[in-house]
Amino acid sequence: MSVQLSIVVPVFCSEGILKELYRRIVEAVEPRHHNFELVLVEDVGGDRSWELILELAQLDSRVRGFQLARNSGQHNALLCGIRAARGEVVVTLDDDLQNPPEEIIKLLSKLEEGYDVVYGTPQHEQHGFFRNQATRITKFVLRGTMGAETARNVSTFRAFRTEVRDAFVAYKGPTVSIDVLLTWGTSRFSYVKVQHEPRMVGESGYTLRKLITHTFNMVTGFSTLPLQLASIIGIGFSFFGIFVLAYVIGRYLINDISVPGFPFLASIITIFSGVQLFALGIFGEYLARMYFRSMEHPSYSIYRDTAHFQKNTDDSS
């Protein structure tokens, strides 16, 4: 029997909430979509999440679990689950229950109107200050590929038709952004307003350092904005240099007075040297990413999955 719906959840340090997440997903989805699967991808958080995933998989055959070989990040874990999904529609949501599973039906109803991707946009976000600022920067970067209106409503709570992933099935690289990859397959995006609840257990795995790193990867990995910025700064300082040269020559010709030498020259050299180093740093980032892409470094590596354990259980019985 074909699977109608795949619900993909990246799991990180969620042993205290995983069973509640499973219960609420089943109660919300089962009445309308009996043929569904729950794909849980454990991103090596170091707690008992994987053991709980194994327990759920033994109790319910609709639960499929994957444990990554190393911590790869939320988007990389999502990509693993999305590629493993067997349903006609994929829904992704976080493991912290800030996105209520009861709101999945809203996304699916909107998807039936003819869209390929539907986001669940929080009415009032319950994240901290730094997480909110990083989210705003990420959405700003996405505007170039998704359009201003669509990027404004991006969230980790999304539903999309599975055939959209065909556009990025061959993607390889350590830097992953699911939202950018979805733009490779369609331009039919929409959104619905959903509830966003406070985190029930624990704290977010996104530290300030991780937020900065993710935002920087987004900017340099899927956008040419830094290169454009370096070009604009270079052009600006070129005009500034021409203006300074005109000022020096004009003052000498009109007043027969030369500009004091060393301090003025040293300040100009310092400014231009700083701009050149900044531009070289930007170019270096892009060259480094091309280098890592050429190595074909995988986005994630699966260590084990529940199918392996289920097979061993059947063989032993």
Secondary structure, DSSP 4 states (H G I P E B T S, - for coil): ---SEEEEEEESS-TTTHHHHHHHHHHHHTTT-SSEEEEEEE---SSSHHHHHHHHHHH-TTEEEEEESS---HHHHHHHHHHH--SSEEEE--SSSSS-GGGHHHHHHHHTTT-SEEEEEESS----HHHHHHHHHHHHHHHHHH-HHHHTT--S-EEEEGGGGGGGTT---S---HHHHHHTT---EEEEEE--PPP-SS--S--HHHHHHHHHHHHHHS--HHHHHHHHHHHHHHHHHHHHHHHHHHHHHHH--PPPSHHHHHHHHHHHHHHHHHHHHHHHHHHHHHHHHHTT--S--EEEEHHHHHHHHHHH-
